Amino acid sequence: MQHPSDPIRCGLPHREPFIFVDEVLALEPGSSAVCTKTFAASEPFFRGHFPNHPLVPGVILTEALAQTAGLAAGQPGRTFHLSAIKLMKFFKPVAPEMRVIFSAKKTAEIGGLLQFQVDAKVENEIVAEGTIILNEARV
């Protein structure tokens, strides 16, 4: 298992302001990835989600999990897009400045579709989990 750190150097095609992983903690290309993100209190979405009680939106957590799965896909020269979100559950809210650990493990591959079991943890406690399916981009 590799232990890189920069998500862009690891193949993440996203760029600011749409990168939702800060660091790649572990990467096994074609199989799994573990990434981290600390959402700064200055993130613009906190102004409206929710005033006086800011929380990371579930869709942002889901995108961070999809980005982690995309890194886990680890296929140089191939880009994957989010195709489906299955059974995504959110167990606890994530507030600004909490360090979130995102994990993705490939569980199936059929043709150009890759399925990943994903979870997000804060202080070793699962805050979100589900299944994400990526499809190979045709550009």
C-alpha positions in Angstrom: 0.0 0.0 0.0 1.3 3.4 -1.0 1.4 6.3 1.5 1.2 9.4 -0.7 -0.3 12.8 0.4 -1.2 15.2 -2.4 -4.5 14.2 -4.0 -3.7 15.9 -7.3 -0.4 14.1 -7.6 -2.3 10.9 -6.8 -4.5 11.5 -9.9 -7.5 13.5 -8.6 -8.9 15.4 -11.6 -10.7 18.0 -9.5 -9.3 21.5 -8.9 -10.1 24.3 -6.5 -12.7 25.2 -5.3 -14.1 21.7 -5.8 -11.5 19.5 -4.0 -12.9 18.0 -0.9 -9.9 15.9 0.3 -6.8 17.6 1.8 -4.5 14.6 2.0 -4.3 11.0 0.8 -3.3 8.9 3.8 -3.2 5.5 2.1 -3.7 4.4 -1.5 -3.9 0.9 -3.0 -4.5 1.7 -6.7 -7.4 -0.2 -8.1 -8.6 -1.2 -4.7 -8.9 1.3 -1.9 -8.0 4.8 -0.6 -8.1 6.7 2.7 -8.2 10.5 2.6 -8.7 13.3 5.1 -10.3 16.7 5.1 -10.8 19.4 7.7 -13.5 21.8 6.6 -12.4 25.3 7.5 -14.9 27.5 9.3 -14.5 30.0 6.4 -16.0 27.6 3.8 -18.7 29.6 2.1 -21.4 26.9 2.5 -21.3 27.3 6.3 -22.9 30.8 6.0 -26.2 29.2 4.9 -25.9 25.7 6.3 -26.9 26.6 8.9 -26.5 30.1 10.4 -25.5 29.9 14.1 -25.1 26.1 13.8 -22.9 25.4 10.8 -22.7 21.8 9.5 -21.0 20.2 6.5 -23.8 19.4 4.0 -24.4 15.7 3.3 -23.9 16.3 -0.4 -20.4 17.7 0.3 -19.5 14.6 2.5 -20.8 12.4 -0.4 -18.7 14.2 -2.9 -15.6 13.8 -0.7 -16.4 10.1 -0.5 -16.8 10.0 -4.3 -13.4 11.8 -4.7 -11.8 9.2 -2.4 -13.4 6.4 -4.5 -12.1 8.0 -7.6 -8.5 8.0 -6.2 -9.1 4.3 -5.1 -10.0 3.5 -8.8 -6.4 4.3 -9.4 -6.4 3.8 -13.2 -3.9 6.2 -14.9 -5.3 7.8 -18.0 -8.9 6.9 -17.1 -11.3 9.3 -15.5 -14.4 8.3 -13.6 -17.6 10.2 -12.8 -20.1 9.6 -10.1 -22.9 7.4 -11.5 -25.0 6.4 -8.5 -25.2 6.8 -4.7 -26.8 3.8 -2.9 -28.0 3.7 0.7 -26.0 6.7 1.8 -26.7 7.3 5.5 -25.6 10.1 7.8 -25.4 9.3 11.5 -23.9 12.4 13.1 -23.4 16.0 11.9 -19.9 17.2 11.0 -19.1 20.7 12.2 -16.4 23.1 10.9 -12.8 22.3 11.9 -13.6 18.6 12.5 -11.1 16.3 10.8 -12.9 13.7 8.7 -11.3 10.5 7.5 -12.8 9.2 4.2 -12.4 5.5 3.2 -13.3 3.8 -0.1 -12.9 0.1 -0.9 -13.8 -1.4 -4.3 -16.3 -4.2 -3.9 -17.3 -4.9 -7.6 -16.4 -4.0 -11.1 -18.6 -4.7 -14.2 -17.5 -3.2 -17.5 -16.8 0.4 -16.9 -18.7 0.6 -13.6 -16.8 0.4 -10.3 -18.7 0.0 -7.0 -17.2 1.2 -3.7 -18.2 0.8 -0.1 -17.5 4.1 1.5 -17.5 5.7 5.0 -16.6 8.9 6.8 -15.3 9.0 10.3 -14.7 11.7 12.9 -12.6 10.6 15.9 -13.0 6.9 14.9 -16.8 7.2 14.9 -18.7 6.6 11.6 -20.6 9.8 10.6 -21.7 8.6 7.1 -21.6 5.5 5.0 -22.9 4.0 1.8 -22.2 2.7 -1.6 -20.9 4.8 -4.5 -20.8 3.7 -8.1 -18.4 5.4 -10.6 -18.5 5.1 -14.4 -15.7 5.6 -16.8 -15.9 9.1 -18.3 -16.3 9.2 -22.1 -14.8 12.5 -23.2 
